[in-house]
Amino acid sequence: MENLTKINDPSDDEAIEKASENRTAARQDSDSKPAVKKKRKQPTECFLSQPEEKQESAVKAKKRKKKKISDVLQKSAPKPGVPADLQNLLSQHFGENRSVIEIEELKLADSCFLPANDLTHSFSSYLKEICPKWAKLRRNHKEKKSLVMLVLCSSALRSLELIKSMTAFKGDCRVIKLFAKHIKIKEQMNMLEKGMFHIGVGTPGRVKALVEQDALCLNSVKYMILDWNWRDQKLRRMMDIPEIKKETIDLLEKSIIKLCRDGSVKLGLF
């Protein structure tokens, strides 16, 4: 048998070689190219919510800036009132509406004032210190519709507290409550007209009303005490309360300042 030798066509060999080269090139390209990573979505800012956030922060900032009087007073150490405090208060109150001469007439000399409370006294001990001759004054007082001592404070409740705390001082002298809570002004007028009282304790508004209706005469008053240093639950002193401050200044201007300048009344800051 004849051995038949298979002769390859040169064109077939070239085609096979070319195909092999193409496969090799394709593998190299795939190996050289880095793997394509999927892009993560970047978080985007929500610009619509920013104005609201800014408004909230602005409101919070305003709230922080606006301090209540109780916050300020709570941080400050208590300082006893002195005559200069009352003088400055009167000057500030009348400064814009009065002439220099009128303001000068409202000024009080240091001699018009009693020693101020240094925050170590009880009410009774303070009164004993400033009124050493109280027993004699009490015995000599015989006039109706008048008082020897007038005590002004910020509320009816505070008035009752002061009346209770002066027990050791007042002895058997008579005290009248001069505030509006639960007591009609006509009742107080009748009591002043028919009875004799040594001490009056109350609010400046009711005292001023009684003076204006001629139910109370201040000419016999020797001592006027302002409950200056005491603070209420909101840490306000009597002169920190606008209506109490106004009524007190009105009473001082209309009656007390003249009596002080004449030397018949002494002012005390408790």
Buried (B, 14 or more C-beta within 10 A) or exposed (E): EEEEEEEEEEEEEEEEEEEEEEEEEEEEEEEEEEEEEEEEEEEEEEEEEEEEEEEEEEEEEEEEEEEEEBEEBEEEEEEBBBBEBBBEBBEEBBEEEBEEEEBEEBEBEEEBBBEBBEEEBEBBEBBBEBBEEBEEBBEEBEEEBBBBBBBBBBBBEBBBBBBEBBEEBBEEBBBBBBBBEEBEBEEBBEBBEEEBBBBBBBBBBBBBBBBEEEBBBBEBBBBBBBBBBBBBEEBBBBBBBEEBBEBBBBBBBEBBBBBBBEEEBBBBBB
